[in-house]
């Protein structure tokens, strides 16, 4: 179990070790602190968005061991010992990821609030399945709601990032 | 949204887990995938004093075939692990397909089969197909271990027969004669929707005759429900479109739906008719009978 720290008032806190984007962080968290708030408030990784906060919209998506999850539904203390990728970890220092490149190319965003989660769901898909079909793309982003674009350009961008032909309109 | 305060425990053994559950009684809740309980806590529906995490139990994250027992799915196995399990795809594709129809990709990566059962939501997607396949669950408490039919676990919406100190550790799909099975669901969206109606069927078909049948409905009663009259009606009959349509009508008569935000009782009952027929057809078409 993670190390427990009890303050004078008797409140418990936990020393956790969480790896985010390849960096390992040792932090003290309360039992009820959520991963999304830990990422944003403790690590200042504000690319992960708070949306519905009920696991419906996907704007808080992060990759846990490469798999997309809703960080609004996970306790930070439960993340102890695990490895995560946030949107900040998708691009390398000098270059953006081909997925991000194609999101720009195809205008796959308007307000941009869903984009980090969308890109991460796409990243997880293309890592596992480099040449997905349109249906597989749509299934992969089905837990990410976008209220601006109607998804058409997002699907195109992800297919383009996989190096496939984009069907004409 | 923030969570209320609670005491967090992450026990090293299942015995310790049951001990803690017994000690805190109704003030404790079990944390597995968290995709349901954390929402309930955010919404103020639950405010447990103690949250007991099953995080340490790697042994409950396996899907394996145990000869003489059947396919054993650990309670901590996630929905997506069921979707992608080669063993389940090979032996019970219907279970993998049912898991894929639950919620969203993100939730499927975290939500566990044990949680899906323990929550006992009437519209849950896994229980109907598991009941159709005659699954049992192993339950462990302070007084020891017991095995019970999954169908007997549910006592009402969000309630089970589990004692306060008990947790589900595994789900077992026994070896069986059933050679066709499927689960289909009608939700208001393609993804992230709760079932308005869910229908699971498991059949033993030989030479175009239905030798045995189990038909289980989700979201149209207080618990997932077996339709005994429909099953009896199907047994021993030769497959025809009329037979399957008649079975749908009987199942609709047996269902006990309520009206809620997603659908009226009348509509649900009519959808039971349609989806039972379709589920039977799909199971027979995709089955492994000769």
Interface residues (C-beta under 8 A of the other chain):
Chain A: X1 X2 X12 X14 X30 X31 X32 X34 X37 X53 X54 X55 X56 X58 X61 X64 X67 X68 X69 X70 X72 X73 X74 X75 X77 X78 X121 X139 X140 X142 X143
Chain B: X1 X2 X3 X4 X5 X6 X7 X8 X10 X12 X31 X34 X35 X38 X39 X42 X43 X51 X53 X55 X56 X80 X103 X104 X105 X106 X107 X109 X110 X190 X191 X192
